[in-house]
Amino acid sequence: MEYKRQQDVLNYEKLEDMLEDMPEFMRIFVDGCREDLMSSRSIIGYVGDLNTFFYYLEKRHHLSKSDLTIKTLEDLTPLELSGFKGFLQAYEKDGTIYQNGKAAINRKLVAVRQLYERLYNLDLIEKDPSRKLEFIPRKAEDREHHVIALEKGEVRGLKDTVRKGTGLTKSQISHNKVNELRDDAIITLLLSTGIRVSECVGLDLEDVSVDKKTIKIIRKGRTKTQELHINDETALVLFRYIMEGRKPSATDPEALFISKKGQRITVRSVQRLVQKYAKASGTDKKISCHKLRSTYGTNLYEATRDLNAVAERLGHASIETSRTYVRSSSDIDRENASLDIYAED
């Protein structure tokens, strides 16, 4: 669990650097986010989005960032705030053109509303012009959610690629032999638990109990550990990796998964190895670590039809988040249309 704390320390150091060039009231905002136990990565995201908002005020309304005050924010009109949406579609900064789609624009609008809401709830402003700030509506076809997940055959193909080298080049097979047990343990763990890649790389050796068939992780945005049960296959590949494939790290002796450089493996490294094996497995789907999480969530729901079970296993704070793993109504309708409901037993 030390890894999670180390990452938080680094993220809060980054936040301090970001806040040096921002209005003083942003410290009030960040402190409030921390009190709400928001993850350090999420806070960085909000602060970055709000920095873009301040850049908009600087360019469009000639308000220097250093001169921005809480009173300045309160006096902005809903029309001035609404102009931020159009600005985000395309703007230039330091010689680079930035463009945002609907989802990115709405995310930045959420950050603005969060800032105003926190200041209002603390009685630091008497009115909140952001309440009239409307999000960009999504078209019906955009709202139709399509889950990208591997089918059972594709899951088997992915595992075969890791364990047998199916589809890999000669150089990849040579490299694969060195890290086969580690990579097998990582991909099997992601597929069988749905944990986030950050939770995976944050695992320490002591967090794994092969005998009890459990792992302990710290969920996103939380401080307490959660114990998750693992199946027989996952326990076996973890045991093999720990006993036969793991080489202790001199720099991080507690880390479970070690890189070829002898350090705790990084999120980016896991993302690259997942993409490598997925491409070699022959699937035409664009697979990432998050898609393996989607695969687990989708298949768990298909097997249980229990959104509460999905939310618990994936560590979702809200059951509504788990609904993203329910296949779209059009997919289900297409399957139902092909059923022979009058077939005789």
Secondary structure, 3 states (H helix, E strand, C coil): CHHHHHHHHHHHHHHHHHHCCCCCHHHHHHHHHHHCCCCHHHHHHHHHHHHHHHHHHHHHCCCCHHHCCHHHHHHCCHHHHHHHHHHHHEEEECCEEEECCHHHHHHHHHHHHHHHHHHHHCCCCCCCHHHHCCCCCCCHHHHCCCCCCCCHHHHHHHHHHHHHCCCCCHHHHHHHHHHHHHHHHHHHHHHHHCCCHHHHHCCEHHHEECCCCEEEEECCCCCCEEEEECCHHHHHHHHHHHHHHCCCCCCCCCECCECCCCCECCHHHHHHHHHHHHHHCCCCCCCCHHHHHHHHHHHHHHHHCCHHHHHHHHCCCCHHHHHHHCCCHHHHHHHHHCCCCCCCC
